[in-house]
Amino acid sequence: MPSLPIVLPRFEWPSLAFWTTAALACAFVSSGCGTGGPGGKDGDSSSGAEDGVPSTGNAEAPRLTLSPRTLSLLPGEAHRFRITVSPARRYELRAALFGDTSAAFLDTNRPETNAAGEAEVLLTVASEARELQLHVSVGEASAESNIQVRPILRGTLVVHPEYLGLRTLDGWHVTVLPEADCSNYASYDLPGKTQSFPLGRPIVLERQPAERPLTVLLRSRHSVFGCKQDVLLSVNQSSTVTVSALDRPLQIRDLDMPLTLGLGPSPSLQGEVNAVLETMVLAFAGAVSDAVALHQALLSAAQQLEPPPGDSELEAWRARVTQFMGDQAEGGLREALRVWLLAGSDRLYDPAFFVGRLRTSGSATGRAVLSLSAVAGSSPRNVGMPETYLATFVATPGDSLRADVTFHFQPSRLFAQLAEGALQAGGPIAAPPLTLPQTLAARLNCEALGRALTQSARPEEIGAATEELVCNSACAAKLCRTALAEMWLAATLAEPGPASIQVLAAGPSKVNDDAQPMGFSGEWLGEARFPDGMTQVQGPFSAQATTRR
């Protein structure tokens, strides 16, 4: 008998799609996908908590709601879904997307509820998709939401910037946002994708979303900004929109501005100055002649000697001082002093009379600190002025700045220092770089006066014990220099004030790319107050600013 062939049935392995579908189904069944019982492990038949549901004995089965149940989105939009599970307790949920999932994603596929049984999951549609379904489950409870992704309708946007300011532009940088609020974009750093266009070139933006509110933002540098919201485009058509661009307010925080101010010549100001100078001259010698004033100063200085000269010796000096000074005895010293004081007052009109820095902080607005480094080339302390002042500092329309500060000073100390400065600079009389008392001593010739006071001394003027003068010619010359220094000191303290100069400086500023002022200059106005009067004053000012980082 012939043998029959044995035909075995053909076996095929399940496709990859089968295993993928099985795995997805397995993820949402409450009993798991193991081969064993509901415990989830092979061969384990013990009872346990269902997937995501706490084990509480015979507790009520959870019920789950997902909101919204249906939703329509555009590509690029996102939405946060609200999940509620009852009874209220903590659950671990499962979330998954079905459909065209390559163009969308969730922030988590394992959301957890709080103690009230509430949770959220964020869906983002990254690009154009078709239909999506969000599935959320816990235990045997589940809920779905159907999401439709609408196609974006497109149109062409033509932007016309309208700028009437005076700042220098570098072109226009434009951003288009969906349904944005202009008040949220005052930082002048445009968000999102920005397109740049040179000046004079039409601003044409193609393939922009149509039939939905748009916001158009534009800037030039970081100092000019414009925004227009609720712009609607027609499908497949060009729409033109005019956007008004305005200057960004001047950014005056964290500034460091080197500053110079000068005083302009004025007859009324010079009159007030001359009154102070005459007060100083009067204090230098008093109401007596220069010879008498010098003799009195010599007597005062001689009291510092040990032992001091005798009264007869000092009294004999009166006639000798007058005789030595000759026709200068009445007012020669005062006239020389007056020449130097007037020469010093000319330095009041230096264009850089005040030199300092104006600084603003990062928090305070409308205020600045002005620190003086020099007044007429000297330290502020040398002229009786504080070094630091609180100033008002504000921006005004038209890219202008205004600074308001009041300087306080001691008039006689200021003009004494100006006279010393004129002396150091050479002034009207050729002299070595000496102090003013030293210059007066040289002009009077204290060395010769010392000899005149001692060489013709009579016997009764000589000390009995040593038969020598207590103060010889060198000593007398030194007393002469000391006496003149004391007379000059009295002049410098003659008019302590109060006195002040109020400065109101305002002018246009240069502006950098970030709307920070880089400098301002012009003519300041104000008033000068002296103990016996007040006068209007003005002068030039200039500042160059640098930012403080």
C-alpha positions as CSV (number, residue, x, y, z in Angstrom):
1,M,0.0,0.0,0.0
2,P,1.5,3.3,-1.0
3,S,2.4,5.7,1.7
4,L,0.4,8.8,2.1
5,P,2.1,12.2,2.5
6,I,1.8,13.8,5.9
7,V,0.6,17.5,5.5
8,L,1.1,19.7,8.5
9,P,-0.9,22.8,9.0
10,R,1.0,26.1,8.2
11,F,1.7,28.3,11.2
12,E,2.3,32.1,10.9
13,W,3.6,34.4,13.7
14,P,1.3,37.3,14.6
15,S,2.2,40.6,12.9
16,L,3.9,43.5,14.8
17,A,0.7,45.4,14.6
18,F,-1.1,42.6,16.5
19,W,1.4,42.8,19.4
20,T,1.3,46.6,19.5
21,T,-2.5,46.5,19.6
22,A,-2.4,43.8,22.3
23,A,0.0,45.9,24.4
24,L,-2.2,49.0,24.2
25,A,-5.2,47.0,25.2
26,C,-3.3,45.4,28.0
27,A,-2.4,48.8,29.3
28,F,-6.0,49.7,30.0
29,V,-7.5,46.5,31.4
30,S,-7.8,46.3,35.1
31,S,-6.5,42.8,35.6
32,G,-3.2,43.3,33.8
33,C,-1.8,41.1,31.0
34,G,0.0,38.4,32.9
35,T,-1.0,34.8,32.5
36,G,-2.0,34.4,36.1
37,G,-4.9,35.8,38.1
38,P,-5.9,39.3,38.9
39,G,-2.9,39.8,41.2
40,G,-0.8,40.5,38.1
41,K,1.9,37.8,38.7
42,D,1.9,34.3,37.1
43,G,0.4,31.8,39.5
44,D,-0.5,34.5,42.0
45,S,-4.2,34.3,42.8
46,S,-4.1,36.6,45.9
47,S,-6.4,39.6,45.8
48,G,-4.7,43.1,45.6
49,A,-5.3,46.8,44.6
50,E,-6.6,47.3,41.1
51,D,-4.5,49.4,38.8
52,G,-4.1,52.9,40.3
53,V,-6.8,52.3,42.8
54,P,-5.9,52.1,46.5
55,S,-6.8,48.8,48.2
56,T,-9.6,49.6,50.7
57,G,-11.5,46.4,51.0
58,N,-15.1,46.8,49.8
59,A,-14.7,50.5,48.8
60,E,-16.9,52.0,46.2
61,A,-15.6,51.7,42.6
62,P,-14.0,54.9,41.3
63,R,-15.9,57.0,38.8
64,L,-13.9,59.3,36.4
65,T,-14.9,62.4,34.5
66,L,-12.8,64.3,31.9
67,S,-13.4,67.9,30.9
68,P,-14.0,69.0,28.2
69,R,-15.4,66.0,26.4
70,T,-14.9,67.6,22.9
71,L,-12.4,70.3,21.9
72,S,-11.3,72.2,18.8
73,L,-7.7,73.4,18.6
74,L,-5.4,75.0,16.1
75,P,-1.8,73.8,15.4
76,G,0.5,75.4,18.0
77,E,-2.2,75.7,20.6
78,A,-2.3,73.8,24.0
79,H,-5.1,73.0,26.4
80,R,-5.2,71.7,30.0
81,F,-7.8,69.0,30.6
82,R,-9.4,68.7,34.1
83,I,-9.8,65.2,35.5
84,T,-12.0,64.4,38.5
85,V,-12.2,61.0,40.3
86,S,-14.7,60.0,43.0
87,P,-14.7,59.0,45.7
88,A,-12.2,61.7,46.5
89,R,-8.7,60.3,47.3
90,R,-5.4,60.0,45.7
91,Y,-5.2,57.9,42.5
92,E,-2.5,57.1,39.9
93,L,-4.1,57.5,36.5
94,R,-3.2,56.5,33.0
95,A,-3.4,58.9,30.1
96,A,-2.8,58.2,26.4
97,L,-3.4,59.8,23.0
98,F,-4.9,58.0,20.0
99,G,-5.1,59.1,16.4
100,D,-2.6,61.4,14.7
101,T,-0.2,61.3,17.7
102,S,2.9,62.3,15.8
103,A,1.8,65.9,15.9
104,A,0.7,66.1,19.5
105,F,1.9,65.2,23.0
106,L,1.0,65.1,26.7
107,D,3.0,66.6,29.5
108,T,2.5,63.3,31.4
109,N,1.0,59.9,30.8
110,R,0.8,59.1,34.6
111,P,-1.1,62.0,36.2
112,E,-1.8,61.7,39.9
113,T,-4.8,63.2,41.7
114,N,-4.6,65.2,44.9
115,A,-6.5,64.2,48.0
116,A,-9.7,65.7,46.5
117,G,-9.4,63.3,43.5
118,E,-8.4,66.1,41.0
119,A,-5.7,66.1,38.4
120,E,-4.8,67.9,35.2
121,V,-3.0,66.9,32.0
122,L,-1.7,69.3,29.3
123,L,-2.2,68.6,25.6
124,T,0.0,70.4,23.1
125,V,-0.7,70.3,19.3
126,A,2.7,70.9,17.8
127,S,1.8,71.0,14.2
128,E,-1.0,70.4,11.8
129,A,-2.8,67.2,12.8
130,R,-6.2,65.6,12.0
131,E,-8.1,64.0,14.8
132,L,-7.0,63.0,18.3
133,Q,-8.6,61.2,21.2
134,L,-7.4,61.6,24.8
135,H,-8.1,58.5,26.9
136,V,-7.8,58.5,30.8
137,S,-8.4,55.6,33.0
138,V,-8.1,54.3,36.6
139,G,-9.1,50.8,37.5
140,E,-12.1,49.9,35.4
141,A,-13.2,53.5,35.1
142,S,-12.2,55.5,32.0
143,A,-13.2,58.6,30.0
144,E,-12.4,60.0,26.6
145,S,-12.2,63.5,25.0
146,N,-12.4,64.0,21.2
147,I,-10.1,66.7,19.8
148,Q,-10.4,68.1,16.4
149,V,-7.4,70.0,15.0
150,R,-8.6,72.7,12.6
151,P,-6.4,73.6,9.6
152,I,-4.8,77.1,9.7
153,L,-6.2,79.5,7.2
154,R,-3.6,81.8,5.8
155,G,-3.3,85.3,4.5
156,T,-0.6,88.0,3.8
157,L,0.1,90.8,6.2
158,V,1.6,94.1,5.0
159,V,2.9,96.3,7.9
160,H,3.3,100.0,7.6
161,P,5.2,101.5,10.6
162,E,4.4,105.1,11.5
163,Y,7.2,106.9,13.4
164,L,7.3,110.6,14.0
165,G,10.2,110.7,16.4
166,L,13.8,111.9,15.9
167,R,15.8,108.8,17.1
168,T,18.1,107.0,14.7
169,L,16.6,103.7,13.4
170,D,18.3,100.5,12.3
171,G,15.4,99.0,10.4
172,W,12.3,97.3,11.6
173,H,12.0,94.0,13.5
174,V,8.5,92.5,13.4
175,T,6.8,89.7,15.3
176,V,3.2,88.4,14.9
177,L,1.5,86.7,17.8
178,P,-2.0,85.1,18.1
179,E,-4.4,87.0,20.4
180,A,-1.7,88.8,22.5
181,D,-2.2,91.8,24.7
182,C,0.1,94.8,23.8
183,S,0.4,95.7,27.5
184,N,2.4,92.5,28.1
185,Y,5.2,93.5,25.8
186,A,6.8,96.6,27.3
187,S,10.3,95.0,27.6
188,Y,11.2,95.9,24.0
189,D,12.5,92.4,23.5
190,L,10.1,90.9,21.0
191,P,9.0,87.3,21.8
192,G,8.7,84.5,19.3
193,K,10.0,84.5,15.7
194,T,11.2,87.9,14.6
195,Q,11.7,89.0,11.0
196,S,13.9,92.0,10.2
197,F,13.5,94.5,7.3
198,P,15.7,97.4,6.3
199,L,14.4,101.0,6.3
200,G,12.5,101.8,3.1
201,R,11.7,98.2,2.2
202,P,8.0,97.0,2.3
203,I,7.2,94.8,5.3
204,V,5.4,91.9,3.8
205,L,4.7,88.8,6.0
206,E,3.2,85.9,4.1
207,R,1.3,82.8,5.3
208,Q,0.1,84.4,8.5
209,P,-3.0,83.0,10.3
210,A,-6.3,84.4,8.9
211,E,-9.7,85.0,10.4
212,R,-8.3,85.0,14.0
213,P,-7.1,88.0,16.1
214,L,-3.4,88.7,15.7
215,T,-1.1,91.1,17.5
216,V,1.7,92.8,15.5
217,L,4.7,94.0,17.4
218,L,7.6,95.9,15.9
219,R,10.7,97.7,17.2
220,S,13.8,99.5,15.9
221,R,16.9,99.0,18.0
222,H,15.6,98.7,21.6
223,S,14.5,102.3,21.8
224,V,11.5,102.5,19.5
225,F,8.5,100.2,19.9
226,G,5.0,99.7,18.4
227,C,2.2,97.3,18.9
228,K,-1.3,96.8,17.4
229,Q,-3.7,94.0,18.5
230,D,-6.9,92.5,17.1
231,V,-5.6,92.5,13.6
232,L,-7.7,90.2,11.3
233,L,-6.5,88.9,7.9
234,S,-8.7,87.7,5.1
235,V,-8.0,84.2,3.7
236,N,-5.7,84.2,0.7
237,Q,-5.6,88.0,0.6
238,S,-3.3,90.8,1.5
239,S,-4.2,93.0,4.4
240,T,-2.4,96.3,5.3
241,V,-2.1,97.5,8.9
242,T,-0.5,100.7,10.2
243,V,1.4,100.4,13.5
244,S,2.3,103.5,15.4
245,A,5.8,103.4,16.8
246,L,6.8,105.5,19.8
247,D,10.0,106.3,21.6
248,R,10.8,104.1,24.5
249,P,11.0,106.3,27.7
250,L,14.5,107.3,28.6
251,Q,16.1,104.7,30.8
252,I,17.8,106.9,33.5
253,R,18.5,104.2,36.2
254,D,22.0,103.0,36.9
255,L,23.7,106.0,35.2
256,D,27.1,107.5,36.0
257,M,27.4,110.9,34.4
258,P,30.7,113.0,34.6
259,L,29.4,116.5,34.8
260,T,30.9,120.0,34.5
261,L,29.2,123.3,35.2
262,G,30.4,126.9,34.8
263,L,29.2,130.3,35.9
264,G,28.6,133.0,33.2
265,P,29.8,136.6,34.0
266,S,27.1,138.9,35.2
267,P,27.4,142.5,36.5
268,S,24.9,141.7,39.3
269,L,26.8,138.6,40.3
270,Q,30.1,140.5,40.3
271,G,28.5,143.1,42.5
272,E,27.6,140.5,45.1
273,V,31.1,139.1,44.9
274,N,32.8,142.5,45.3
275,A,30.7,143.0,48.5
276,V,32.2,139.8,49.9
277,L,35.7,140.8,48.9
278,E,35.4,144.1,50.6
279,T,34.3,142.3,53.8
280,M,37.4,140.2,53.6
281,V,39.7,143.2,53.1
282,L,38.1,144.9,56.1
283,A,38.7,141.8,58.2
284,F,42.3,141.6,57.1
285,A,43.3,145.0,58.6
286,G,40.2,146.2,60.5
287,A,39.4,149.9,60.7
288,V,42.9,151.0,61.3
289,S,45.9,151.6,59.0
290,D,47.9,148.7,57.7
291,A,50.9,149.7,59.8
292,V,48.8,149.7,63.0
293,A,47.1,146.4,62.0
294,L,50.5,144.8,61.3
295,H,51.9,146.0,64.6
296,Q,48.9,144.6,66.5
297,A,49.4,141.2,64.7
298,L,53.1,141.3,65.6
299,L,52.3,141.9,69.3
300,S,49.9,138.9,69.2
301,A,52.4,136.6,67.5
302,A,55.2,137.7,70.0
303,Q,53.2,136.4,72.9
304,Q,54.0,132.9,71.7
305,L,57.7,133.4,72.3
306,E,59.4,132.1,75.4
307,P,60.2,134.4,77.1
308,P,58.2,137.1,75.3
309,P,59.9,140.4,74.4
310,G,59.5,143.2,76.9
311,D,56.7,145.7,76.6
312,S,59.2,148.5,75.9
313,E,60.7,146.5,73.1
314,L,57.4,145.8,71.5
315,E,56.1,149.3,71.9
316,A,59.1,150.6,70.1
317,W,58.2,148.5,67.1
318,R,55.1,150.6,66.4
319,A,57.0,153.7,65.1
320,R,59.5,151.5,63.3
321,V,56.8,149.5,61.4
322,T,55.2,152.8,60.3
323,Q,58.5,154.3,59.3
324,F,59.5,151.1,57.4
325,M,56.3,150.9,55.4
326,G,56.5,154.6,54.4
327,D,53.7,155.6,52.0
328,Q,52.3,152.0,52.1
329,A,51.6,152.3,55.8
330,E,48.0,153.4,55.4
331,G,46.7,150.8,53.0
332,G,49.4,149.2,50.9
333,L,48.8,145.7,52.2
334,R,45.1,145.9,51.7
335,E,45.5,147.2,48.2
336,A,47.8,144.3,47.3
337,L,45.3,141.9,48.9
338,R,42.4,143.4,46.9
339,V,44.3,142.9,43.6
340,W,44.7,139.2,44.4
341,L,41.1,138.7,45.5
342,L,39.8,140.4,42.3
343,A,42.1,138.2,40.2
344,G,40.8,135.2,42.0
345,S,37.1,136.2,41.4
346,D,37.8,136.1,37.7
347,R,38.3,132.3,38.0
348,L,34.6,132.1,39.2
349,Y,33.7,132.2,35.5
350,D,35.7,129.0,34.5
351,P,33.5,126.8,32.2
352,A,34.4,123.9,34.4
353,F,34.1,125.7,37.7
354,F,32.2,122.7,39.2
355,V,33.4,119.2,38.3
356,G,31.7,116.1,39.6
357,R,29.6,113.0,38.8
358,L,25.8,112.6,38.7
359,R,24.8,109.0,39.6
360,T,21.4,107.4,39.7
361,S,20.5,104.1,41.4
362,G,18.7,101.1,40.1
363,S,15.6,101.6,42.2
364,A,15.0,105.3,43.1
365,T,13.3,107.4,40.4
366,G,13.6,111.2,40.1
367,R,16.6,111.3,42.4
368,A,20.4,111.4,41.8
369,V,23.5,111.9,43.9
370,L,25.9,114.6,42.7
371,S,29.5,114.2,44.0
372,L,31.8,117.1,43.5
373,S,35.5,116.3,42.9
374,A,36.7,119.8,42.3
375,V,35.6,123.4,42.6
376,A,37.8,125.9,40.7
377,G,40.4,123.2,40.6
378,S,40.5,122.7,44.3
379,S,39.0,120.2,46.7
380,P,35.4,121.1,47.8
381,R,36.5,121.0,51.4
382,N,39.1,123.7,50.7
383,V,36.4,126.2,49.7
384,G,34.0,125.3,52.5
385,M,31.6,123.1,50.4
386,P,30.2,119.7,51.0
387,E,31.3,117.0,48.6
388,T,27.9,115.3,48.1
389,Y,24.5,116.7,47.2
390,L,21.0,115.1,46.6
391,A,19.7,116.2,43.2
392,T,16.4,116.0,41.3
393,F,17.0,114.1,38.0
394,V,14.2,113.4,35.5
395,A,13.6,112.7,31.9
396,T,11.4,115.1,30.0
397,P,9.6,114.9,26.6
398,G,11.8,115.1,23.5
399,D,14.6,113.0,24.9
400,S,15.7,115.7,27.3
401,L,17.0,115.5,30.8
402,R,16.7,117.9,33.8
403,A,18.9,118.1,36.9
404,D,18.1,120.4,39.8
405,V,20.7,120.8,42.6
406,T,21.7,123.5,45.2
407,F,25.3,124.0,46.2
408,H,26.0,125.5,49.6
409,F,29.3,127.3,50.3
410,Q,31.2,129.7,52.6
411,P,31.8,132.9,50.6
412,S,35.0,134.1,52.1
413,R,36.6,130.6,52.1
414,L,35.6,130.2,48.4
415,F,37.1,133.6,47.3
416,A,40.2,133.0,49.4
417,Q,40.8,129.8,47.6
418,L,40.1,131.4,44.3
419,A,42.8,134.1,45.1
420,E,45.2,131.4,46.1
421,G,44.5,129.6,42.8
422,A,45.1,132.9,40.8
423,L,48.4,133.2,42.7
424,Q,49.5,129.8,41.7
425,A,48.6,130.5,38.1
426,G,50.7,133.6,38.0
427,G,47.9,136.2,38.1
428,P,48.5,139.9,37.4
429,I,51.7,140.1,39.3
430,A,54.7,137.9,38.6
431,A,55.4,135.8,41.7
432,P,56.7,132.4,42.6
433,P,54.1,129.7,43.5
434,L,53.7,130.8,47.1
435,T,50.7,131.1,49.4
436,L,49.0,134.5,49.6
437,P,50.5,135.4,53.0
438,Q,53.9,134.4,51.8
439,T,53.4,136.6,48.7
440,L,52.4,139.6,51.0
441,A,55.4,138.9,53.2
442,A,57.7,138.9,50.2
443,R,56.1,142.2,48.9
444,L,56.5,143.8,52.4
445,N,60.0,142.3,52.7
446,C,59.7,140.8,56.2
447,E,63.4,140.1,56.3
448,A,64.2,143.8,56.0
449,L,61.4,144.7,58.5
450,G,63.0,142.3,61.0
451,R,66.3,144.1,60.7
452,A,64.6,147.5,61.0
453,L,62.9,146.4,64.2
454,T,66.1,145.3,65.9
455,Q,69.2,147.1,64.6
456,S,68.4,150.5,66.1
457,A,67.4,149.2,69.5
458,R,68.3,151.5,72.4
459,P,69.9,150.1,75.6
460,E,66.6,150.3,77.6
461,E,65.1,147.9,75.0
462,I,67.8,145.2,75.7
463,G,67.2,142.5,78.2
464,A,68.9,143.2,81.5
465,A,70.2,139.7,82.1
466,T,71.8,139.0,78.7
467,E,72.1,142.5,77.4
468,E,70.8,141.0,74.1
469,L,67.5,141.4,72.3
470,V,64.9,138.8,73.3
471,C,63.8,138.7,69.6
472,N,66.6,139.4,67.0
473,S,66.2,140.3,63.4
474,A,65.5,136.7,62.3
475,C,62.9,136.3,65.1
476,A,61.3,139.5,64.1
477,A,61.1,138.5,60.4
478,K,59.4,135.3,61.4
479,L,56.9,137.2,63.6
480,C,56.2,139.3,60.5
481,R,55.3,136.3,58.4
482,T,53.2,134.8,61.2
483,A,51.4,138.1,61.7
484,L,50.5,138.3,58.0
485,A,49.3,134.7,58.0
486,E,47.0,135.5,61.0
487,M,45.6,138.6,59.2
488,W,44.9,136.5,56.1
489,L,43.2,133.8,58.2
490,A,40.9,136.5,59.6
491,A,40.0,137.5,56.0
492,T,39.2,133.9,55.0
493,L,36.7,133.6,57.9
494,A,35.2,137.0,57.5
495,E,32.0,135.9,55.7
496,P,31.0,132.3,56.6
497,G,27.6,132.6,54.9
498,P,25.1,131.2,54.5
499,A,25.4,131.3,50.7
500,S,24.2,129.0,47.9
501,I,23.9,128.6,44.1
502,Q,20.8,126.8,42.8
503,V,21.3,125.1,39.4
504,L,18.6,124.0,37.0
505,A,20.3,122.2,34.1
506,A,18.1,121.0,31.2
507,G,18.9,120.0,27.7
508,P,18.5,117.4,24.9
509,S,20.3,114.1,25.3
510,K,21.9,111.6,23.0
511,V,20.3,108.2,23.2
512,N,21.8,104.7,22.7
513,D,20.2,101.6,21.3
514,D,18.6,100.8,24.7
515,A,17.1,104.3,25.2
516,Q,19.7,105.2,27.7
517,P,21.0,108.8,27.7
518,M,24.6,109.1,26.7
519,G,25.0,112.8,27.4
520,F,23.3,116.1,27.6
521,S,24.5,119.7,27.6
522,G,23.3,123.3,27.4
523,E,22.8,126.4,29.5
524,W,21.7,126.1,33.1
525,L,19.7,128.7,35.0
526,G,19.5,129.5,38.6
527,E,20.1,132.0,41.4
528,A,23.0,132.8,43.7
529,R,22.2,133.8,47.3
530,F,24.6,135.7,49.4
531,P,24.2,137.0,53.0
532,D,23.3,140.5,51.7
533,G,21.5,139.7,48.5
534,M,20.4,137.5,45.7
535,T,21.0,137.5,41.9
536,Q,20.1,135.5,38.9
537,V,22.9,133.4,37.4
538,Q,23.5,131.0,34.5
539,G,26.2,129.2,32.8
540,P,27.2,126.3,30.5
541,F,27.1,122.6,31.5
542,S,28.1,119.4,29.8
543,A,27.7,115.7,30.8
544,Q,28.8,112.4,29.1
545,A,27.1,109.3,30.5
546,T,28.2,105.8,31.0
547,T,26.0,102.9,32.2
548,R,26.7,101.3,35.6
549,R,26.8,97.5,35.5
